[in-house]
Amino acid sequence: MSGSDRPPERSPLTELTRTEALLWLNDRVGGTVSVTVQVQHGECRRRVLLIGDSELRHWSNRETDEYVAANLDEDRAGCYYLGRRTLIDLERFEAASYTYRANALHLVIELDTNVTLQISGHKPD
């Protein structure tokens, strides 16, 4: 089944650890993902601050093997590129400070009580 033929994911989101969230992202490296940042405004309205979709790549995909070996540490585990220039830097999100939830299609990170970062995408074929 190609990416556009897949049915939408409707299973509930389950809470994850930061490590599990990074594994969720690693499973989608090389595939196209959509990223949305939303702010809750009022009782039921969400305002979208950012939306974009492109290929997800790990930061190390753009670097030489020597550079990766010298800079491979826990802090770099959460760095991803969305497309050519947009950096998603999850290393800034301390594990104890944020809630991570996911299902097979969506990873949702609650950045604040009214702000969420959602990354959506299937594992590449």
C-alpha positions in Angstrom: 0.0 0.0 0.0 1.5 3.4 -0.9 1.5 6.3 1.5 -1.5 8.0 -0.1 -3.5 4.7 -0.1 -3.2 4.1 3.6 -6.3 4.5 5.8 -6.1 7.3 8.4 -5.0 6.3 11.9 -7.9 6.3 14.3 -6.4 4.4 17.3 -6.1 6.3 20.5 -2.9 8.1 21.5 -0.9 6.4 24.2 1.6 8.1 26.5 5.3 7.5 25.6 8.7 8.2 27.1 11.0 10.6 25.4 13.1 7.7 24.2 10.1 6.0 22.7 9.1 9.3 21.0 12.6 9.4 19.4 12.3 5.8 18.2 8.9 6.7 16.7 10.6 9.5 14.8 13.6 7.3 13.8 11.1 4.8 12.3 9.9 7.6 9.9 13.3 8.9 8.8 13.3 8.9 5.0 9.5 9.3 4.8 7.3 12.3 4.4 5.9 13.7 7.6 3.6 16.6 8.4 4.4 18.9 11.3 1.8 21.1 13.0 2.1 23.5 15.9 -1.2 24.4 17.5 -2.3 26.8 20.2 -5.6 26.3 22.1 -7.5 29.5 22.0 -10.7 29.8 24.0 -12.6 26.7 25.0 -12.7 24.7 21.8 -10.7 26.5 19.2 -7.2 25.7 18.1 -5.1 28.1 16.0 -2.4 26.6 13.8 0.9 28.5 14.1 2.9 26.3 11.7 2.1 23.5 9.3 4.5 21.9 6.8 5.4 18.6 5.4 8.5 17.2 3.9 11.0 14.4 4.1 12.2 13.7 7.7 16.0 13.1 8.0 18.2 12.6 11.1 20.8 15.3 11.6 23.6 12.8 10.9 22.4 12.2 7.4 23.9 15.6 6.4 27.3 15.1 7.9 30.5 13.2 7.3 31.1 10.0 9.2 34.0 11.6 11.0 31.9 14.5 12.2 29.1 12.2 13.3 31.6 10.0 15.3 33.0 13.1 17.1 29.5 14.5 17.9 27.4 11.5 18.6 26.0 11.9 22.1 22.7 11.9 23.9 22.1 15.6 23.2 22.2 15.0 19.4 19.7 12.1 19.5 16.7 14.5 19.1 17.8 16.5 16.1 16.0 16.0 12.8 15.7 17.9 9.5 12.3 18.4 7.9 13.2 19.0 4.3 16.3 20.9 3.4 16.4 23.6 6.1 13.9 23.2 8.9 15.5 21.7 12.1 13.3 19.9 14.6 15.4 19.9 17.8 13.8 17.6 20.4 16.9 17.7 22.5 15.6 20.9 24.0 12.5 19.1 25.3 13.5 17.6 28.6 11.8 14.3 29.3 10.2 15.2 32.6 8.8 18.5 31.3 6.7 17.4 28.4 4.0 14.8 27.6 4.6 12.5 24.6 1.7 10.6 23.1 1.5 8.6 19.9 -0.2 6.0 17.8 1.0 4.5 14.5 0.4 7.8 12.6 0.7 10.7 15.0 3.3 11.8 17.6 1.9 14.6 19.8 4.2 16.5 22.2 2.4 18.8 24.6 4.7 21.8 25.0 2.5 23.7 27.3 -1.1 23.4 28.6 -2.3 25.1 25.4 0.5 24.3 22.9 1.1 21.1 21.0 3.6 19.9 18.4 2.1 17.1 16.2 4.2 15.1 13.8 2.2 12.8 11.5 3.5 10.2 9.1 3.8 6.5 8.2 6.9 4.5 8.3 8.5 4.6 4.8 7.9 1.6 2.6 
